[in-house]
Amino acid sequence: MKVILGGNHFIDCLAILSYQGQAVLRIEREPLRIALSLPPDLPSASQQPALKQVSKEGYYALFAGEDQAIAIATLLAPDTVHLKLDLRPLGMNIYDDPAGLHIGNNLFSRNVIERAASAINLG
């Protein structure tokens, strides 16, 4: 499966993001789902809003509270998912925009990562 995030292509990766070897963000295909496991030692971990899930055929979204979308996955083709991501409401400076995928002060754009256990390891 290919996941497109911030202009980057993650192909057959077990996890898009991990932290100290533990998967933080994974996309599951059958059914389409975003698996998000936040590190327990985040400074804002005690103040995390409840996550709301919305799922329809070919679409899956996670919201922080009632109205802040933090992750939206859309099935573009049987093996291709487009992902929008903004984890800032959860205390992680990770988001995408037209320039690419922002992680802290780093910008990832137009990369292709294939068959990685974890495409990006945060720590």
C-alpha positions in Angstrom: 0.0 0.0 0.0 1.2 3.5 -0.8 0.5 6.4 1.6 0.9 9.9 0.3 1.6 12.5 3.1 3.0 16.0 2.5 4.1 15.1 -1.0 6.0 12.1 0.3 5.3 8.5 -0.8 5.5 5.8 1.9 5.2 2.4 0.1 4.6 -0.8 2.1 5.9 0.7 5.4 4.7 -0.9 8.6 4.6 2.5 10.4 4.8 6.1 9.0 6.1 7.5 12.3 7.6 5.8 15.4 9.1 7.0 18.6 11.8 5.1 20.3 11.0 2.0 18.3 7.2 2.1 19.0 4.8 2.8 16.2 3.0 6.1 16.6 1.2 6.4 13.3 0.1 3.5 11.0 -2.4 3.2 8.2 -4.4 0.0 8.0 -6.1 -0.8 4.7 -8.8 -3.5 5.5 -10.8 -1.6 6.7 -9.2 1.8 6.1 -8.1 3.0 9.6 -5.6 5.4 11.2 -3.8 3.8 14.1 -2.4 6.5 16.4 -0.5 5.7 19.6 0.9 8.7 21.3 4.1 8.4 23.4 3.1 8.5 27.1 6.0 10.9 28.0 4.7 13.9 25.9 4.6 17.1 28.0 0.9 17.4 27.2 0.1 13.7 27.7 -2.0 14.5 30.8 -4.1 17.0 28.9 -4.9 15.0 25.8 -8.4 15.6 24.4 -10.5 12.6 23.7 -10.2 11.4 20.1 -13.3 11.1 18.0 -13.3 8.6 15.0 -15.3 9.1 11.8 -15.4 6.3 9.3 -17.1 6.0 6.0 -16.3 3.8 2.9 -13.0 5.1 1.6 -12.6 7.7 4.4 -11.3 7.7 8.0 -10.7 10.7 10.2 -9.5 11.4 13.8 -10.6 14.5 15.6 -9.3 16.0 18.8 -12.3 17.0 20.7 -15.3 17.7 18.5 -13.9 19.8 15.7 -10.1 19.7 15.3 -9.1 17.2 12.6 -5.7 15.7 13.4 -5.6 13.0 10.7 -7.7 12.3 7.6 -7.1 9.3 5.4 -8.8 9.1 2.0 -8.7 6.1 -0.3 -7.6 7.2 -3.8 -7.2 3.8 -5.3 -7.4 0.2 -4.0 -3.7 0.5 -2.9 -3.2 4.3 -2.4 -4.2 6.4 0.6 -3.9 10.2 0.9 -3.2 11.3 4.5 -3.6 14.8 5.9 -2.0 15.2 9.3 -1.8 17.8 12.1 -0.7 16.5 15.5 -0.1 20.0 17.0 -3.4 19.9 19.0 -1.9 16.8 20.7 1.4 18.5 21.6 3.5 17.2 18.8 4.9 19.7 16.2 4.1 17.4 13.3 1.8 18.5 10.4 1.7 18.6 6.6 0.9 21.4 4.2 1.6 22.1 0.5 5.3 22.5 1.2 5.7 19.0 2.7 5.7 17.2 6.0 6.9 19.3 8.9 8.5 17.6 11.9 9.7 20.2 14.4 12.0 22.5 12.3 12.5 19.8 9.6 10.7 19.6 6.3 10.3 16.4 4.3 9.2 16.8 0.8 9.1 14.6 -2.4 10.7 11.6 -0.7 9.9 8.0 -1.5 10.4 5.5 1.4 9.8 1.8 0.6 9.4 -1.3 2.8 10.6 0.3 6.0 9.6 -1.0 9.5 9.3 2.7 10.4 9.6 5.3 7.7 10.5 8.1 10.2 11.8 7.4 13.7 11.3 10.4 16.0 13.6 9.4 18.8 
